[in-house]
Amino acid sequence: MELIEVSKKMDIYHSVKDLYIKSFPAEERAPFWLMMKKTSMPIVDFWALYDDNKWVGIAYVIKNENIAYLFYLAICENERGKGYGHKSLEILKEKYKDYKFFLALEELDKNADNYEQRVKRHSFYESCGLSDMPHHIKEASVVYAIMGIGEPVTAEEYRSLMEKYLGRFLVKILDIRIVE
């Protein structure tokens, strides 16, 4: 697997955007134009995932000195079920091995309409070596569980990262924080 930086000049640029939009519910998506704008920041890595010159997915990571937040990971619909999710996480864990590596995912709420999908997603991340972390993340109106590798991410680390990414004003307005 290979990680190649996403840019507007790529042949697959519009496909990357389509995959992103189709893979995440509207309330969980950051505006794509903003994500692309933020790629100019040294704390942002937006990867196109390739396997032998075949594009198979995307990963968007926000990082600072000690934490790496896998903000989005999506595998192309026609490539799902072929092990690319596992392969992608393995290469990402290696790339960010010097960081506390973590991601946010839907809580395991038995009353949720997509409870079975949530359980499968959670099991998938566990099978990739990620563990539940003790806190939750609140991003706008959505509260997520956290899974990761290494020590739990602290509220201060998360706030600092998100303030670097979005700025203090947006973090406050959107109520982005770790919930105990």
C-alpha positions in Angstrom: 0.0 0.0 0.0 1.1 3.5 -0.7 0.0 6.9 0.6 -0.1 9.7 -1.9 -1.1 13.3 -1.0 -4.5 14.3 -2.3 -4.4 17.4 -4.5 -6.8 19.1 -6.9 -4.5 18.2 -9.8 -5.1 14.4 -9.3 -7.1 12.5 -11.9 -9.1 11.0 -9.1 -9.8 14.3 -7.3 -13.6 14.3 -8.0 -13.8 10.6 -7.2 -12.1 11.4 -3.8 -14.7 14.0 -3.1 -17.5 11.6 -4.1 -16.2 8.8 -1.9 -16.0 11.2 1.0 -19.5 12.5 0.5 -21.0 9.0 0.0 -19.1 7.5 3.0 -20.1 9.8 5.8 -23.5 11.2 7.0 -23.9 14.9 6.4 -23.8 15.7 10.2 -20.4 14.0 10.4 -18.8 15.6 7.4 -16.7 18.7 7.5 -17.1 20.8 4.3 -14.8 19.3 1.7 -13.6 22.7 0.5 -12.5 23.4 4.1 -10.7 20.1 4.3 -8.8 20.8 1.1 -7.9 24.3 2.2 -6.5 22.9 5.5 -4.2 20.5 3.6 -1.8 23.5 3.3 -1.3 23.2 7.0 1.6 21.1 8.2 -0.7 19.4 10.7 -2.9 17.9 8.0 -2.3 14.8 5.9 -4.9 13.9 3.3 -4.0 10.6 1.7 -5.2 8.7 -1.4 -4.6 5.1 -0.6 -3.2 3.0 -3.5 -2.5 -0.7 -3.9 -0.2 -1.4 -6.9 -1.3 1.8 -8.7 -4.9 1.1 -8.0 -6.8 3.8 -6.0 -8.6 2.0 -3.1 -9.5 4.8 -0.6 -8.8 7.9 1.4 -7.5 8.8 4.8 -7.5 12.3 6.4 -5.3 12.7 9.5 -4.8 15.7 11.7 -1.7 15.7 13.9 0.4 17.7 16.2 3.5 17.0 18.3 2.2 13.9 20.0 -1.3 12.9 18.7 -2.6 11.8 15.3 -6.3 11.8 14.8 -7.6 9.7 11.9 -10.4 12.1 11.1 -11.7 10.1 8.1 -11.0 6.7 6.5 -13.0 5.4 3.6 -12.5 2.5 1.2 -13.9 2.7 -2.4 -17.2 0.9 -2.5 -16.1 -1.6 -5.2 -12.9 -2.4 -3.1 -14.6 -3.1 0.2 -14.3 -6.6 1.7 -10.9 -7.2 0.1 -8.8 -6.4 3.2 -8.0 -2.8 2.2 -9.3 -1.4 5.4 -6.9 -3.5 7.5 -4.0 -2.8 5.1 -4.8 0.9 5.3 -4.8 1.0 9.0 -1.6 -1.0 9.2 0.2 1.5 7.0 -1.3 4.4 8.9 -0.4 3.0 12.3 3.2 2.6 11.0 3.3 6.1 9.5 2.1 7.6 12.8 3.8 5.2 15.2 5.4 8.0 17.1 2.0 9.5 18.0 -0.9 8.6 20.1 -3.0 7.4 17.1 -6.8 7.5 17.5 -10.1 7.9 15.8 -13.7 8.7 16.6 -16.6 6.4 15.8 -20.3 6.2 16.5 -21.2 5.1 20.0 -22.5 1.5 20.5 -26.0 2.7 21.2 -28.4 -0.3 21.1 -31.3 2.1 20.2 -29.5 3.4 17.1 -31.1 2.4 13.7 -27.7 1.2 12.5 -26.6 -0.6 15.7 -25.4 -3.7 13.9 -23.3 -1.6 11.5 -21.8 0.2 14.6 -20.9 -3.1 16.2 -19.2 -4.3 13.0 -17.2 -1.1 12.7 -16.1 -1.3 16.3 -15.1 -5.0 15.9 -13.2 -4.1 12.7 -11.1 -1.4 14.5 -10.5 -3.9 17.4 -9.3 -6.5 14.9 -6.8 -3.8 13.7 -5.3 -3.4 17.1 -7.2 -0.3 18.4 -8.7 -0.3 21.8 -11.6 1.7 23.4 -10.4 4.9 25.2 -12.1 6.1 28.3 -13.5 9.4 27.0 -15.8 10.6 24.2 -15.5 13.4 21.7 -18.2 15.9 21.1 -18.0 17.6 17.6 -20.9 19.9 17.0 -24.1 17.9 17.7 -22.5 14.5 17.6 -20.9 12.5 20.4 -18.4 9.8 19.4 -16.6 7.0 21.1 -12.8 7.0 20.8 -10.6 4.1 19.9 -6.8 4.2 19.6 -3.4 2.9 20.3 -1.3 3.9 23.2 -2.2 6.2 26.1 -5.6 7.9 26.1 -5.7 11.3 24.4 -6.3 14.0 27.0 -8.8 16.8 26.8 -6.0 19.3 26.6 -4.2 17.5 23.8 -7.4 17.2 21.8 -8.5 20.8 22.3 -5.0 22.0 21.3 -5.1 20.0 18.1 -8.5 21.1 17.1 -7.7 24.8 17.9 -4.7 24.5 15.6 -6.8 22.9 12.9 -10.0 25.1 13.2 -9.0 28.0 15.4 -10.3 28.8 18.9 -13.4 30.6 17.6 -14.8 27.6 15.6 -13.8 25.1 18.3 -15.9 27.1 20.8 -18.8 27.8 18.5 -19.0 24.2 17.4 -18.5 22.9 20.9 -15.7 20.6 20.0 -14.2 18.9 23.1 -13.5 15.6 24.9 -16.4 14.6 27.2 -15.5 12.7 30.4 
